[in-house]
């Protein structure tokens, strides 16, 4: 397996584990983590985001998978959203999933009703879209050789460029804390 992403909620760890897909571990005893459940996504789980009782998994050419994890022992697919190319990362805030889609930029997906996710808007960024996070009305995209791209999503149906920073090397992931992007 090839672990790509980790999300922690309480005593549970959610792993986007490539070909093994979504795994849920219980770490009540950190010295002995226990597998509680798994969901085999169609292609290759590259990233995950947990919101409420849902796990949102960027699953390469299978797009965005919406998985109900109310019962970690039996994760259940509730819906999916096909992206144009290959979903590489996802970040969920409220009812919106921000999905990076390799050469197609970013897709803004309404996930309020998991069985019928729908496209709100999209924006093509320069380069490859890898990692993503969002805060307030700004989406931060790690864009490979195009560095860090910032997108204004105050109008979800018409995202627009907000700013950029040319990072040294290849930008593959991004996190925001306080006034800083890492």
N, C-alpha and C positions, 0 to 999 in steps of 0.2 A: 504494500500500500504506500501511498504518497500523501501524507497529511498536508492539506493546503490552507486550512483556516480553523480557528478555535474561537468559540463563543462560550462564555461562562454566565450562568444564571443560577444563583444560589448554590446548591450542592450538585448541580448538573453541568456537565461539559458537553457541548455539541461540537462534533468534529466533521468538517467537510473533508472527507478522506479519499479524494480522487476516485479510483475505480471501486473502492469499498463503499463509497458514498457517505450518507449521513449516519454517524454513530453517536449514541447518547451514553455517556458514562456518569455514574454516580460516584462522587468523591467525598461522601460523608466521612469516610476513612481515607484521607489522602495517601496513606502508605499502601493502600490496596484498592485502587479504583476498580469498579465493577461495571461491566457492560450491561446497560439496562434495556437498550433497544437499538434498532438500526432500520434504515429504510434504503433500499437499493434503488437509487435514481437511475434514469435511463442511460446516461452517458458517463460523465466524469464531474464529480462535485468539486468545484474550484473555490467556492466561498459560501458563507452562510451568515444570516442575520436572524436573530430571535426577537420576536415582538409578541407579547402576551402568550397565547398558547400555540402560536404558529412559528414554524421554522421556514425561512425563505432560503432556497438553495440555488445559487448560480450553477447550472449544470451543463456548461459547455454548449454543444450544438442542440441540446434539449431545452435551452432557454432557462426560464425561472420556474422552479418547482415550489409549490405551496403545500407544506406538510403540517398537518395538525399533530402537535406533540403534547396534547392534553394528558394523554397517558403515555409516558415515555417508553413503556414496554411494547406498545403497539402504534408507532407513528403511522399516520394514514394520509395518503395523498388527497388533497381537497381540490387542487386545481393546478394549472400550469399556464405559462405565457410564453409563446414562441418569440424569440428575438431574431433579428435579421441574420446574424452571423453566429457568434459563439459567446454566450454569457460568461464573463470572467469574474465579476464581483457584484455583490449586492449589499445595500444598506437600506434599512427600513426605518422611516420616521413617520409616525402617525399612520395615515392610510396610504402612504406613497412608498413604493419600492424604487430605489434608484439603482438601475442595473447597467453596469458597463458591459459593452458588447463588442469587444476587440476593435475592429476597424469601423464599426458603425456608431461609435461614440457612446452616448448615454440614453437610456430609455427611462421615462418616468411612467410608472405603472400604478394605477389605482388598485390596491389590494383589499379594499374595504369588504368586498364580497369575495372570499377566497375561491369559490367555485367558478367565478367569472371575472378574473382580472382583466383590466382594459387599459389600453395605452392612453395616457394623458398628453404626452408630448415627447419629443426627442431632440437631441442636439448632437451633431457630428463635430467632434473635436479633432485637432490635428494629431496625427500619430495614432498609436494604439491605446485604447482605454483599458487600464488594468484595475487598480484599486479605487474605491470610492467611499466617501463619507459625506455627510451633509450637516449643516447647522444653520438655523434660521432659514433664510431664503437663498443660501449659497451652497452649491454642491462642489466638492473638491475631488478632482479626478487625477490620479497618477497616470500620466500619459506617455510612458516610455521615454523615448528620446525627446519628446516635446515637453518634458518636465511636468510641473503641476499646473493644471488648468482649472480655473474657477468659473462656474457657470451660475448665472442669476436665474433662479426658478420662481421668482415672485409671480410670474404668469406661467403656470404649468404648461399651458398649451403652446407657449412660445418662449422656450428657454433662450437665453442670449449670453454671449461672453461677458465675463465680469473682470477677469484678470488672468495673469499667467506668471509663472516663475520658472526660469530655465535652470533646472537642477543639473548638477554634474552627474554624468552617467545616466542610467536608465531608472526612471521613477516607476516602481511597481506597486507601491501601496502608500496610503496616506491616513493619518489620524489627526484630529484636531483636539487640542486641550487649551482652554483659556484663549489667549490671543495668538497661539502658535499652531502651525501645521507641521507635522513631522512626517 
